[in-house]
Amino acid sequence: MALAFSYLRMSRPEQIKGDSLRRQLEASREYAIKHGLTLNETMQDIGVSAFRGKNRTEGTLAAFLDLIRDGDIPSGSVLLVENLDRLSREQVSTALALFLSIIDAGVSIVTLSDGQVYSKAEVDRDFTKLLMSIVYMARAHDESAMKSARLVESWKAKRARAQADPKAKLTGCIPGWLTLNKARTEFRVREDRAAIVCRLFEECASGIGSRMSARRLNDENVTPFGRAKGWRNTSIRQILTNEAVIGRFQPGVMKDGVRVPEGPPIEGYFPAIVPEALFFRAQKAMTGRRKGSAGQDRGTCANLFRGLVRCAYCGGPMYYHTSGGLPEGRGWLQCDIARRRVRKDGELVCSHIKTYPYEMLERHVLACLPDIDISQMLDLENQATAALREELGQVEARLASALAKQKRLVAMAEEVEPGDGDEVDDALAGRIAELRSEIRSLRARRKELEGRLQSTEAAVVNGEHELMMAALEHMQRLDEIDDRSERYRARASFAQDLKRFIERIDINEAFADVIPHGGEGIALILDAKAFAGMMEGNQA
């Protein structure tokens, strides 16, 4: 018996809830029984588009085409489809090439809706069948192209409405901490979930990573959003990077299967549940933790300097390890590149394999913190001034744009001929008046922001120094904390604070150079013997 392959395709997964799947399968079975064919029902592309050709390149149809090319589908087999548009909705030339590649291999295509059989022999005998297939292909593509164009225009209109009216909602697809009312005009906050989101941001900003946060939530049996069986670090990172928490929505479009931004973000689209300052502190914290660092604390935060301490010889991260099961804070630091014997062009990148006791470094660094001059840091990590500077930049950009528009309109007004009518003059004069009013407002706002920025910067140094001293005082009382979880939280929080003041710590043979952001470095002696040897060498 010849083989028949039933190919079922649906563009959207939700279509499977309807009658289409049953209808297509039933028609395939009836045809196979009537013509004595052995039916294969495994070819299904659910939620796969034929307009972009994904079924041809990625779906089960792609696998079927590979089998045809490899000669694993015997000649005389039959491919059953409801209509030709199930195979392809691409441009006619592409769809026709697909069609011909199948029938040229000896596989017939049967459209179940009208009982048409397309085989090489049939097409060669009656070329009108080929013409009809091309007509069907063209119509299928035109229909999809028209729907796509209408959808694009519809979304453009929706985005424009949402920009003009914050109450206009683009879609019912919303973050897990919100609900949308039946009229689709208002989002409502699910307070229990919003509290979880705020907690995640606070933990992230204090130095606790997404993996540890996930573990804690699972240990506390906190129900995750959606249908997941537990919290994962990936889902937490998605929340931590989602600007919806500060009310911002970025419209997007799909291009080549990837969602890309379309137009400016819409401010105030969602209810904000996280303060902007906390959101940006969390982003800074995540960026800092992504910096090259070696060695894992395994949930103890034993290494306060992870991501900060570097090898002075090659610039690589220092590896933290606790050989022999040493207790917290009693580990060793070693250049990770030298430890792994990394080579370039056959030569070792770094041969400095010396190890340093971590406990000594921590003790020395904590002791020198009060002496660090942070007067030059003025806001490298301060969110208040960063936000002011960002807004000031936006105001200056808008002001420059408004001035340029005013210049162009004035030039146009001067070129208007007397016979062009009063309507043109009135329109230009009205627009110029609007721009002048906007320019006055922007200049006033710029002056206000410059004043606020100046006063805020003046207070930053004292505030930052007080913060560091408070954090240091808290660290010095860590021995009084018996609860392991609270001890971890305190050390993680202090490690995060350190990154606000210290740019890096470079370790060489004898020294640890503590280098603050924008300030003078402090050299700490780690190996007195090596230091003495270096001094003797310098004197010689």
Summary of the structure (lengths in Angstrom):
residues: 540
radius of gyration: 33.6
end to end distance: 95.9
largest distance: 101.9
contacts: 1538
relative contact order: 0.06
helix: 54%
strand: 15%
